[in-house]
Amino acid sequence: MYKNILSIIVVGSFLLFNTSISANSEKIESDGTVGEFNYFTVTDPSSFMKALNDFDKSECAKNWRNESGADVSLWALRGSGNSHFILVVYENWDQMQKGRAIFTSCKESAMMIKSFQRSTDTDRSWNWVSENVLSGRNWQSNTVFAKFNFKVQEGSESEYVSAWKQLMQSQINNIPGSFGLNVIPYGNRYTSHMVYFGADSMKDLSQSLAKVRSTSDFADFAKIAKDIRVNVNTELVQFVKNFNGE
C-alpha cells in the first residue's frame, strides 16, 4: 500500500514538474515581422470585396506577393470606429520596402484604391505600420482576436515590455492561442503599441482573458502599467479572408 502511495506521489510530482518545464519552455520573442494595418469603414460591402478580389487575381498582386512575400488578409472589427482592416505582413523591413515599391507602381493597385471612394467612407480611413516586439505561438492558426490599442509614456517602453513579457510567462497556461506585442513606429498619433490575443472562438477568447485578469500576476502587472500606459480602445477582430490569388 505504501509503495502505491509513494508511486502516486512520484508520478504526480513528475507530471507537475514536466508541465512547469513545458510552460516555461515556450518562446516569447520577436518574430521580426512588420505589418501594415489599413483601416476602412465599408459602406458598400459587395463593391469593396469585388475590388479586393479583382486586384488579388491581377499580375500586379501575384508579382507583389512572390517578390516581397506579402501575406495579405481581411479582418472584420467590432469596438472600433472602422468596420474592417486589411493586414499586410512582411518578414522584415527590407521585404516591406520591396513590397511597397511594387504595390505603388501598379495600375491595378491604383484602380483598387480609387474604387474605395465608392465603397468606403474615405474620411475615416486610417493606417499604421507595426513591428513585432514579442510574440508567442503562430497567430495565423487563430480566427478571432482581442486587440488592445494603447499609448505608452515615452521613455517607459522597455519597462512596459518587460512587465508584459513577465505576465505572459506566468499566464501561458491560461492563454489558449497566440499572443503578441507590437510597437507602432508610423501612424502612431493615438497609439504607440498594440497587444493581441488569439483563439478559435469568441467564447474561448473571452474566458481566457477573464482568467488572466483574475490572477495576482495580472494585478501586479496592472500596478506597473497604470502609470505608464493609456488605453485607447479594445477591438474584437474576426478573420474574413486570405488573399493569395486563388
Secondary structure, 3 states (H helix, E strand, C coil): CHHHHHHHHHHHHHHHHHHHHHHHHCCCECCCCEEEEEEECECCHHHHHHHHHHHHCCHHHHHHHHHHCCEEEEEEEECCCCCEEEEEEECCHHHHHHHHHHHCCCHHHHHHHHHHHHHECHHHCEEEEEEEEEEECCHHHCCEEEEEEEEECCCCHHHHHHHHHHHHHHCHHHCCCCEEEEEEEECCCCCCEEEEEEECCHHHHHHHHHHHHCCHHHHHHHHHHCCCEEEEEEEEEEEEEEECCC
